Amino acid sequence: MNFSVVTYGCSINYANINKIVEHIKNMGLVYKNKNNTDYVIISSCSVRQNVINKLYSKLGKIKKSKIIIIGCIMNRKYIYKRFKCVKLITNKIRDILLFLNEKKNSNI
C-alpha cells in the first residue's frame, strides 16, 4: 500500500503531518509525493472558511484514492455523506495508524 499527504491550515497541521508520515513509513507503507495513491491523508482545519473551501475542492478532485482526514474538522457527517472516498475523519494520529494497520493486514 502507498500513500500521499496534503496539508492545509495551521502550523499544528504541518507539524503533525511529518509525524504521521514517519509513523506510517515505519509500518511499511510507501510514501509517494503524487496523486493516485491508495490513500491520501489530508491534515486540515475548519477554523477558517478558505481552508474549508480548499479541503472540499480537493475532496472533489480525488477520484481513485481513499481519503483520511486529520485535524479539527467540523461537519463530519456532511463530508462522509458528500464524499464517499472519505474513509476516516479523526483528530488523533493513533486512529490513522490503527486504521491503516487494519487495512494493511486485511490485504495479506
C-alpha positions in Angstrom: 0.0 0.0 0.0 1.1 3.5 -0.6 0.0 7.0 0.5 0.5 10.7 -0.1 -0.3 13.7 2.1 -1.8 17.1 1.7 -1.7 19.8 4.4 -4.0 22.8 4.8 -4.4 25.1 7.8 -2.4 25.9 10.9 1.2 25.2 12.0 -0.1 22.2 14.0 -1.3 20.6 10.9 2.1 21.0 9.3 3.9 19.6 12.3 1.5 16.7 12.7 1.8 15.5 9.1 5.6 15.0 9.4 5.0 12.7 12.4 2.3 10.9 10.6 4.4 10.3 7.6 7.2 8.8 9.7 4.9 6.5 11.7 3.2 5.2 8.5 6.5 4.6 6.7 7.6 2.6 9.8 4.6 0.4 9.3 5.9 -0.5 5.9 3.7 1.7 3.7 5.3 3.6 0.8 5.2 7.4 0.8 4.7 8.9 -2.7 4.6 12.6 -3.5 2.0 12.3 -6.2 -1.7 11.7 -6.9 -3.5 8.4 -7.3 -2.1 6.6 -4.3 -4.0 4.1 -2.3 -4.6 6.6 0.5 -4.4 10.4 0.7 -4.0 11.7 4.2 -5.2 15.3 4.5 -4.2 17.3 7.5 -6.6 20.2 7.8 -8.5 22.6 10.0 -12.0 24.0 9.9 -11.3 27.3 11.7 -11.0 29.4 8.5 -13.5 29.2 5.7 -10.8 29.5 3.0 -9.2 26.3 4.4 -12.6 24.5 4.4 -13.1 25.6 0.7 -9.7 24.2 -0.2 -10.5 20.9 1.6 -13.8 20.5 -0.2 -12.2 21.4 -3.5 -9.5 18.8 -3.0 -12.0 16.1 -2.0 -14.0 16.8 -5.2 -10.9 16.2 -7.3 -9.7 13.0 -5.8 -11.1 10.1 -7.8 -9.4 6.8 -7.1 -7.7 7.2 -3.7 -9.3 6.6 -0.3 -9.1 9.7 2.0 -8.2 10.0 5.6 -8.6 13.5 7.2 -6.9 14.5 10.4 -7.5 17.8 12.2 -10.2 19.9 13.8 -12.9 19.1 11.3 -16.5 20.1 11.7 -19.3 18.9 9.5 -18.1 15.3 9.6 -21.5 13.9 8.7 -21.7 16.2 5.7 -18.2 15.2 4.5 -18.9 11.4 4.8 -22.2 11.8 3.0 -21.0 14.0 0.2 -17.5 12.5 -0.4 -17.7 8.7 -0.5 -14.0 8.5 -0.9 -13.5 9.7 2.7 -12.9 6.6 4.9 -11.8 8.2 8.2 -12.0 11.6 9.9 -10.2 12.0 13.2 -8.1 14.3 15.3 -5.8 11.5 16.6 -2.7 10.1 14.9 -3.3 6.8 16.7 -6.6 6.4 14.9 -4.9 6.7 11.5 -2.2 4.2 12.4 -4.8 1.6 13.7 -7.0 2.1 10.6 -4.1 1.7 8.2 -2.7 -1.3 10.1 -6.1 -3.0 9.9 -6.3 -2.3 6.1 -2.7 -3.5 5.6 -3.4 -6.7 7.5 -6.6 -7.4 5.6 -4.6 -7.3 2.3 -2.4 -10.2 3.3 
